[in-house]
């Protein structure tokens, strides 16, 4: 078993660069199944979930070639439509194989559920709704399967929820459907935009990228394509939280300013984090913008009008991302004042706060979706375990600001979404060791 041993209370400062967006990389990898020609992705993160997805694709017959942080995939010989059950069950992103495999083979089958974090019920009903809207039928008889009689057909579909992965499945399936597909109430996160941009590069015109209405003009066949995976804005948000609660200036290079607008409203306007953007016109485009989290922070929660207790809540993009709620909660424990954390989407994500309470945080868990945080709290190191990717990273932040030693178990959960995080943090001055 692997643990992280962290000694808190030391300055964390320097320059760090976020990895490519995990939630973009997984569907972008799956999109290679839509063509027989090579697809190349740059800035692909080396994390557990990506390695699992690559293993699934190889099992399906995809040729995979790696060059640094670039991956080239060719699905010319991919003749299987049933992913390996053991691998499929390890990650939630495996669901994005449904649309491409159905579009390619008119079939998809698996006898196990997709894996991922245990943060509450994660329904697939919207995936089924979208794919059936394009002409597929599903069946549950010992295993879950989808099939279509011939090529999928374009349709005007209103998603019953703004699901990211269902939107991605719908986009990819519609790219090879006959005619035009309109997806309404579609997700619009940066990773969804990356999927759209790759499909455009492969020869599928898409209108409305970045909005909640997408118009996909299906093609009989698609060519190869190439794309630079956008930086992981969730990791950027994690580093904002890190810089906010530890001494020292933290510079996060290679950010996309448009991805930071709601983060700025929460971290800066609500929690009082001081940060600013710097622009370097002479730098490569992917490194042109650097976010600086300033040193010597004095975090203070800003009350709502009239002195009311403020609230931080999550919602579909462009609102505050659900994956950053755990980070915001830890940051709030170090801020003067009281705030309500309202996690609307997953009923088990906030259960990790019991670990923060044992470390000394003043938190009242009102119900599965709401917690009241009163700060600042002096945290003390304790043995804890990572329940999921984002809570695991939040516990790392808590450990770095706590007095004494914290040991974090179940580190493979953190490794699924963060690339060599212990090495990155050590380079910034953190006292953190990985113990096998």
N, C-alpha and C positions, 0 to 999 in steps of 0.2 A: 504494500500500500504506500502511496506517495502522499507526503504532507508538505506544506509550506510552513517554515518556522520564521516568524517575523518579530523583530525587536522594534517597537515603536518609539516615536518621539524624536526622530532625526530629520533634518531638512531634506526635502526632495526637490531638486532643482536641476535645470538643464534643458536640453532640447530633445523632443521625442516626435516620432512620426507614426500616425495611425496606420494600421493594416488596411488592406482592401476590405470592403464591406462583406462580411460573412453572409448576410441575408441576400446579397446580390450574387455572390459567387455560386451558391448552390443552384438556383434556377438557371444561371448563365451556363453552368456546366451541363445541366439537363437539356438545354436548348440545342446542344450539338446533335441530339437525336433527330432533329428536324431536317437534317441535310446529310448527303453523302460526302460533302466536301469538308475540308479542314476548317475548324473554328479555333481561333487563338484568343486567349484571355491573358491580359497583363495585370500585374498588381494583385495576384491571387494570394490570399492569406494561407500560411502553412499552419493549419489548425486541425483539430480532430475531426470536426464535421466535414471539412473539405476532403480529408483523406478518406473518410468513409464513403462520401459521394463518388470519388474517383474509383474506389474499389467496386462499387455497385456498377458503374458505367463499364468498367473493364469486364466484369462478369457478364454484362449484356452484350459484349463484343466490340466495345469502343476501344480504339487504339489511343493511348495516352502518352504524350511526350512532354517532359518538363525541362525548362531552361530557366534556372533561377526562380523568379516569382511569376514566370509566364508558363502557361500550359496550352498545348495544342492537342485538340481532340479530333478524331476522324471516326465517324459512325458508319462508314461504308459497309462494314461486315456485321453490324449490329442487327441480328435476326431474332433476338429473344425479347419477349414482352412481359416476362415475369421476373422482377428483381429478386435477388437473393434475400430470403426472409430474415436471416440473422442480421444482415447489414441494414436492410430496410427498417428494422425495428429499433435501430440505434439512434436515428436522427429524425427530427421533424421535417427537415428539408427534403427528405426522400419523397414526400408527397408531390413535389414539383415534377416528378417523373410521369405522373398520370397523364397530363395533357400531351406531352411529346410522344409517349409510347402509343397512346390511343390514336393520335394523328398519324403516326408512322405505320402502325400495324393494324389499326382498327380494333385493337384488343389491349387489355391490361389486366393483370391478375396478381393477387398477393394474398396470403393466408394469415397475415399478421398486421397489427396496427403500426403506424409510424411511431417512432420514439420521440426523444426530446426531453425538455424540462418538465418536471412534475409541478406545474403551477396552476393546476385546475383543469376543468374540462376544455378540450380543444376540438370542437366539432368539425366534421368534414362535409356536413350537409351542403354548404355553399359550393364546394368543389363539385359535388354530384349534380347540384342544380345547374351550374354553368355547363358542365360537359353534356348533361342530358339536353340542355337547351340547344346544343350544337348537333344533336341527333344521336347521342349514345344512349345505351341502356345499361343499368347496373343490376347485379345479381349478388346475393349473399347465400351461398350454399356450400358451407365448409370453408369457403374463402371468398374474398371480395373481388369482383371482376367487373370490367366494363367492356362493352363491345359495340361496334357500329356496323351497319350494313353498308359497306362502301365508304366513300369519302364523307367527312363531316360537312355540315352545311351551316353557312353563316346565319346568324339570328340577332334579334334585338333583345338583349337580356338585362334585366334589372337584378343585380345581386341582392340577396336578402340581408347581407351584412357586408361591410367594407373590409373583406378578408384579403390580406396581402397574398397569401399563397394561392387562394382560389382565383384571384385576379391574374396572377402569373400563369396558372394552369390554363385559364381561359384565353389569355393572349397567345400562348404558345400553340394551343390546339386550334385556335381561329386562324393562325398564320398559314396553315395548310388546308383550311376549310374552303369549300366552294362558296364564293360570294363574299359579301361584307358582313362583319359582325360589329355590333355596337354593345359595349359593356357599360352599363350605367351603375352608379354607386360603386365604381371601381376604386381600389386603393391607389394612392398616388405617391407613396414613399419613394425616396431616392433609389432604392433597389428595384422597385417596379419600373422606374424610369430607365435604369440600366438595361433591364430585359427588353424594353421597347426599343432602345437605341441599337442593341445588338440585332434584333430582328429587322430593323430598318436597314442596317448594314448588310444583312443577308438577303435583302430584296423584298421585304414585306412592308409596304407603306402603312404607317400608323399615324392617325391624327389625334390630337388632344393629350399628348404626352405631358405628364405633370398635373393633369386635371382628373376629375372624377368621372369623366365620360371619354372612353377610348373608342376609336373607330379603326378597326383592323381590316384591311383589304387582303383577303386570303389569296394565296398563290398556289399554283399546281405543284411547284417545286421551289425550294430555296437554295441559294448558294452558300458558300462559306462566308465567314465574317471575322472581324477582329474588334476588340474593345478593351479599354482600360477601365478596370473595376474602380468605381468611385471609393473614396476613403470611408471607412466605417464610422459614421457619425455617432454610433453608440459608444465606440471606443473613445472618440473625441470627448463625448459627454462624461465618460468615466475619468478621463484625464483632467477635465475641468474640476470634477469633484475632488480628485487627488490634489491638484494644485490649490484648491480652495481651503483645504483643512490641514495642510502641512506647510511648514515654513519653506521659503525659497520661491524664486520665480520659475515658472514652468512655461516653456515655449512649445506649442504644438504646431508643427509645420505641415503644410499640405492639406489644409482644411478647405472646404467649400463654403463661402460665406452664406449662401442661401440655405444651407442645411442648419445654420446656427441660430436662426431668428427666434424660434420658440425657446431654444435652450437659453439664449440670452435673457428672454423675458422671465424665465424661471430662476436660473442661477444668479443672474445679476440683479434684476428688478425685484425678485421675491426674496432671495436669500442674501443679497448684498455682496455677491462675489465681484471683485474688481478685475476686469479683463478688457483687452482691446485687440483689434486686428491690425496687423502690419502687412503692407503690400510691397512685393519686390518685383518690379516690372522686368528686370533682367533675368529672373529665375525661370526655369522650365515651367510651363503652365500648371503642371500638377503640384508644384511647390511654391506658387506665386503668393499664397496667402498663409500667414502664420498667426495663430491665436496666442496671445500672451496672457497667462494668468499671473497677475502681479503678486509680489511678495508681501509679507506682513499684512495678511487679510484680517479684517475685523467684521466677521459675518453678523448681520443683523436682519432678522426677518421683518419685512415691511408689512404692517397691518393693512387690511382693507380700509376703504373709506369709512370714517366714523370710529376707527379703532377696532373693527371686527377682526376676529381670528381669520387669517387668510387660508387658502386651500391650494394645494398643488395636486392636479389631477391629470390623467392621461386620456388620450382620444386619438382617432386616426389622423394621419398626417394631413395638414401641417401642424397639428397640435403636438403637445409634449409626448415623446415616445414612451410606450409602456415599458420598454427595456431599460429605461433610465430612472424608473421610479425608485428602485432600490438604492441607486447612487444618490439621488436627491434626498432620500430619507436619511442616509448616513451623514450627508452634508448638513442637514437640518439639525442633527444632534450636536453640532459644533457651533450653531448660530444662536445668538441671543433672541429669545422670543418663543412663540408658540405657533405651530402650523399644523393643519390637517393634511395628511397624505391620503388621497382617495384613488385607489387602484380600481378602476371600473371594469377591467376586462377579464382578469383572472382571479378566481376566488381563493387561490392558495399561494399567490406570490408573496404576500405580506407575512406569511407564517415564520419567515426567517428572523423576524424582529425579536423572538425570544432569545436568540443568541446575542443580539445587541443588548438586550436587557440584562443578561448575565454579565456583560462587560461593563455595565453601569449606566446605560442609556436610559433616559426618562421617556418612556414610550407607553402609551395606553392603546392596546389593540381593541378598538371598539367593536369590530365585526370583521369578517374575512376581507372586506374591501376598504376599511378605513382605520387609520392610526393617527393618534395625536402625539406629536413630538414636542417636547419642551427642552430647550437648550439654553446655554451650552452644558454638556455633560462631560465629566472626566471619565474616560474609558480606561479599563484595566484589562490587560491581556488574559485570555482564557483559551482552553482547548475548544474549538468549534469545528463544524463540518459544513462543506458547501452543498446546499440542496439543489442549486441550479446554476447556470452560467452567470447570470447577472447578480444574484444574491451572493455568489462566491466572490465576485469582484468587489461587491460592496463590503464584504467582510475583510477583504484585503485592505481596503481603504481604512476601515475602522481599526484594523490591527496596526497600520502605519501611524495612526495618531494616538494609539493607546499607550499607557505606561506598561512597561514590562514586555513579556514574551507571549505571543499568540501563536498557537499551532492550528492550522486549517487542514482538515482532512477532506477526502473525496475530491482531490485536486483535478482529477480527469474531467470533472464538470467544467471547471474554469478553462482548462486547456481546449475544450471544444470550441470556445469562442474567442480566446485571447492567445496570441502567438508569443510563446516564450516570455510570458509576462514577468517572471522572476528575473530574467536577464535584463529586460528593459528597465525594471525598477532599480536593480542594482546599479545600472549605469547612471542613474539619477541620484545615487547616494543612499538609497533605501537599504536597510539591514534585513535582507530576506534570503533564505536558503531553501532549496528543494532537497528534501530528505527522502530517500527511497527506503 
